Amino acid sequence: MDATYRTGPIITSLLDTDWYKLTMMQGVHHQYPNASVTWEFRCRNAENLAPYIAEVRAQIDQLAALRLTREESAYLSSFPYMSPDFIRFLELYRFRPEYVEVGMQGDELCIVIDGPWSHSILFEIVILAIISEVRNHVLYPDVEIDQAVAQLRRKLTALSDAYTPEQLAGLNLADFGTRRRLSQRVQEAIVEVMIEEFPGNFVGTSNVDIARHHDISPMGTMAHEWIMAHQQLGSRLVDSQRAALEAWVQEYRGCLGIALTDTVTLDAFLHDLDLYFAKLFDGLRHDSGDPLWFAEKCIRHYESLGIDPMSKTLIFSDGLTFDSAMRIKTALEGRIRTSFGIGTSLTCDVPGVKPMNIVIKMVSCNGQPVAKISDSPGKTMCRDERYISYLKSVFGVKG
């Protein structure tokens, strides 16, 4: 391995994370300060990550030196829904590397994060970004930023050649690529190109640090962990999705109004999205399953509640490319508003580079199992098969 990483950290800002980690963290800080949780890492493409363990551990240890700067604190204060007491908490916040165990389990890299929810929540994105960058640096040492930028420009040219300006109007694209990026510098360079060369369509980035530096919108609301944790935060299990949505409404009072739909399948979510929640939330995010099947179900659900679907927004964020985003937009034109978060296809797309497929998911809350039952095969993640069966029975999930 090149020694460059050993002279300094990959993550150099507390804000080098996704916006939804901070928005959820504020909710946890206010509403569940005593909750304890456990996360586990999984590499979905069965890649041998053993050679990177020492460097990954060293990078995690270096996170302890991060502090929220005055400039970063002032930036967060510019958002009216970020409360002063939470920003003060972030000013005092320090990563605790002792909450993270890194080792091998058989042939697989094993990472477990265990600790107070409000103090361990930020590890997920930064650890994924660290693993991705360390591995990419070793496997593809000769890949340059210019290659990633050139590939993006080729895709933008192909998009403009395939569609007229009128067809591209309303194609709202955001960068969602922090966790599996080629590197931090590549992600920032990609965002810069999108700002300069696709300004009418590029609406922001999930990465808070990059959004701050380039004066664009940070994008994101909630992730699966918010709804999963509520399976063990006091409500009846059958009411846990409603409890999660209600807690979000109480925290943000109409701001950050996009709800994530596929924690216990779309059908179970829509069953809980009654008229009250459907009116309170501005729209829904898709993260698994066929996107047009998802959209049709959401449109029909809004119509059944007497809500005009054109007053709502669907955000798509599951393995998108420019082409797939454009196909979805075209299919739904005039029926419901759309927006698209593109991840790996933006920040780790260079000819000859194989991106990683890695995740860190919550597996327990307050010592009890939690689970996600996805609309896509292979995305379900839980330690306890009996709990999966119980969860399915409670929510009427077949299979």
N, C-alpha and C positions, 0 to 999 in steps of 0.2 A: 504493500500500500504506500502511496505517496505520502510524504511526511507533512504535507500542508495542513491537514486537519489536526495534526497533533500540536500545531502551534496556535490553534485558536478554535473557538466553537463554531459549529454550523448555525445554531440558533443564537442570534445576537440581540434579539429584542423580545420582551415579554408579549409584544403584540404580533409577533410572527406566528400567528395562529388564525383559525377561522373565526369569523364574527360570532357564529352561533355558540362557540364555546364561552365567550364572554357574556352573551345574553342569557344563556342557561346558568352560568355561574352566578350572575346577579340574583336570579330566581332562587337558586339553591341557598345562597348567602342569606336571603331574607326569610325564606320559608322552611328550609330543611337544614339548618346549620349543624345539626347533630347526626345527620345521615352518614352512614359509612357504606362504601361500595367497593366492588372488585371488578376489574377489567381483565380480559385476556386477549393476547395477540394471536392472529392466525394469518398464515400465508396461504392463499387459496390456490396458487399455482405450483405448490409443492416444490419450491426452489430451495436448494441447500444454502442456508444463510449462516452456517456455522463459522465460516472464515471471518465474519464481521463482528462477532460477539464482543471482542475486546474493545474495538473502536466505538461500537454502539454504547457500551457501558461507560466508556470515558466521556462520550458526548453527553449522556444523561447526567453524569456527575457534574459536568460544567454548567448545567442549567441552574444550579444553585446560586450562581453568581449574578443572575439576571435581576434587575430592578426596574420598576416602572419609572421612567424619567419624568421630569417636570413637563416637558413638551408633550409626552404621551398622555400624561394626566390631563393636561389642558385640552388635548384633542378629544378624549373621551367625554370631558365635561361639555363639549359642544353639542352632544346628543341629549335632548331634553329628557329622554326616557332612561338615561343612565344616571342613577341616583348618586348624590354626593357621598353618602356613607359607603356605598360599594366602591367608589373610586378611591376613597381613603383606605378601604380594605386592600385594594389592589396595590396601593402604594406600599403597604406593609407586607404584601404577599411575597413568599419565597418558595421556589420549588423545593421539595423534600425528596431527594433521590432515594432515600431509604424506603420510600413507599414502593419502589420498583425492583422486582426481581428479574434478572436476566440469566438465562441458562439454556441448556438443551434438554429436550425430552425425546429420547430416541434420536431420530434423525432430524427433528424439527426444532427450530428456534422457539423457545418458550419465554414469553414476557408476561408477567402478572403485575398489575398495579392494584394496590390495596391500601385504602386509607380513607380519611374523612372526605366526603364528596366535594365539599367546597375547596379543599386543599389539594385534591388529586385530579380534578376535572381537566386541567390544562395539559396533562401529560399526553393524552391521546394523539392529538395532531402533531405535536413536536416530535414525539418518538417515531411516528410513521414517517415524517419528513426526514428525520435523521437516518433511519434505516434505508430509505429510498436513496438519499444522497450518498451515503457511504458506499452502498452497493453499486450505484451507477458510476461513482468515481473509480472504483476498482475494475469493473467490467468494461467500462467505456472511457478510458483515460484520455483518449484523443478527441473526444467529442467537444466541440466548441459552441459557445452561445450563438455564434453566427449561423451555425447549421440549423439550430432550432428556429431561429428567426427566418432563415431562408425557407424552411419547410412551411412555416406559418404563412409567409407571403405567397407561396405557391398555392396554398389552400384558399387564401383570400382571393387570389386571381381567378382560380377555378370557380369559386362561388359567384363572383361578379360576371364571369363569362356565361354561367349557366342560368342566371336569373337577371331580370331587369331591375332597375332601381325601384320601380313600383312594387315588384314582387318581394324585394328585400325589405321594403319599408315595414316597420313593426316587428322585425326579427330582433328581439331583445336578447342579447348574449352577455353572460357574466362568466368570469373566471372562477372555477371551483376547484382549482388544481393543487392546493397546498400539499396535501398528504402524500401524493404519489409523484411529485414533481421530479424532474431530472436534477435540478438544484435550485436553490433560492435565487441565484443570479439569473438563471434561465426563466423562472417564473416572472421575475420583475421585468426582464427584457420583453417577454411575450406580452405582458400587460401594457408596456410602453408602446409597442407596435399597434396593439388593438386600439389604444387611445388615439394614436396619430392617424391610423389608416382605416379604421372602421368606426369613426366617432358617432355616427348616427345610430349605430346598433349596439355598441358596447356600453353596458350600463353599470359595470362595477366589478369588484372582485371580493371573494370571501376573505382574502388575506387582509387583516386589519393594518398591519405595518405598511404594506404596499399601498393600500387605499389612502392611508395618512400621507405618505410621501408624494402621492400623485394627485391628491385632492379629488378623489373619486369616491363613490359610495361603497361602504362595506356592506356585503350582502349576506343574509342568513337570518334565521330565526331560531328554530329548535331542531334537535337531532333525535334519533331513536332513543337515546339514553333518557331523555326527559320523560317520555311516555313509559318506557320500560321500568324505570325506577318507581313509578307510581303503582306498579303491581305490588310493591311492598312498603308503601308509605302510609298505610292506615285505612284506606277505603276497602270496600269489598272488591275482590278481583274483577268481577263483572262491571264494576263502576270505575275501574282504574283509568280508562282512557278519558272518560268525562272529567274525572278528578284532575288529570293532567292538563286538559284544556281549560278547565275553570281556574286552576292555579296560574296558568299563563295569562289569562284574561285579567286576573286580579293584579298580577305583577305589572303588566304593560298597558292596561287600560285603553286598548284600541290600537296601540302601536305594535309593530312587528306581527302583523296579522296573517301570516302564512302558516298553516298547520301541516304537519307531516302525517301521511296517511297509512303507511304500510307496516306498522309495528306488529299488529296482529291481523294482517290481511286487510285489503281495501274494503271488502264487504262488511267486516266487523267494525271498521272505522266509520263507514257511512251509516251504519245502524245507530252509532252513538252521535253522529253529527246531526242533531235535530235542528229545528228551526232557530232555536236560541243560538247555538254555536255557528250555524250556517250564516246567520246574519252578523255575528260578532267578528268572524274571521274573514279576511279579504280574499282568501283563496287557499289552495292546497298544493302540496309538493308531491311529485311522483318520484319514487326511487327504486321501484322494482316492478316486474311484470310488463306486459305489452302496453306501451304508452297510449295507443289509441283506444284499446279496451278500457284502460283507466279513464281516459277522457270521456268516453261515451257514458260510463257509469256515473261519473261526477256530474255531467251535464243533465242526465236524466234525474239524478237525485235533487239537484237544484230546482229543476222544473217541477218535480213532485212536491216541493216545498213552496212553490209559488214565487221563486226567486229567479230573476232574469240571469242566465249564465253569463251574459256579456257584462254584468256588473262584478264578476269574479275573475280571478286569475289562476291559471294552472302553471306551476313551475316544474319543469322537467329536468332531472339531474342524474339519470342512470346511464352511464357509459355513452354519452352523446358525442356526436361529431357535428360539424357544420351541416353536412348533408342530411343526417337524421333529424336534426333540429328543424331544418327547412321543410322536410317532408311532413313533420308533425304540425308545424305552423300552417302550412298550406292546407292540410286536411281539416284543420279546425278554424280556419279563417271565417270570421263573422258569426261564430257559434259561441266562443268563449275566448277571453284574453289569454295570451301565452307568454312565457318567458323561459329562458334556458340557461342552465348552469353547466358549463363544459369543464371537465377536469383533466384527466390524463391526456386526452386528445389535444389539449392546448399546451400543457406544461411538461409533457414527456413524449413528444412526437418528433423523433429524428430517425431517418432511415437507418436501419441496422440496430436500433435500440429496442429491446423488448421491455416494456414497462412492467412494473410489479403489480400484483393484485394482493394487497395486504390490508388488513383491517384490525382494529382494536374495538372490541365490543364489551359492554357491561354484562357480567354474568351473575352478579348478586347485589342485593341492596339490603342493608341491615341484617346480613347473615343469611338471607333467604334468596332462593333462585329467582332470576328474572329472565325473560326470553323475548326474542323477536321471531315472529313467524311470518316470513316474507312471502310476497307474491311471486318470487323467483326461486326455483329450486336451487339448493346449495347455499342460500344466504341465511338460513336459520342457524342460530348459534346459542347453545345452552349446555351447561354441564350435565343437567339432570333430565333424562328422557321421560321420567315419570311426571316431572313438572310440565314438560312440553305437552304430554297427553292431557294433563289436567287443564292447562291453558286452552287447548283446542276444544275440550268439552265445554268449558265455561262460555267460550265465545262462539260455539257452534261451527268450528272450523273443521271441514272434512279432510280426510287423508292423513 
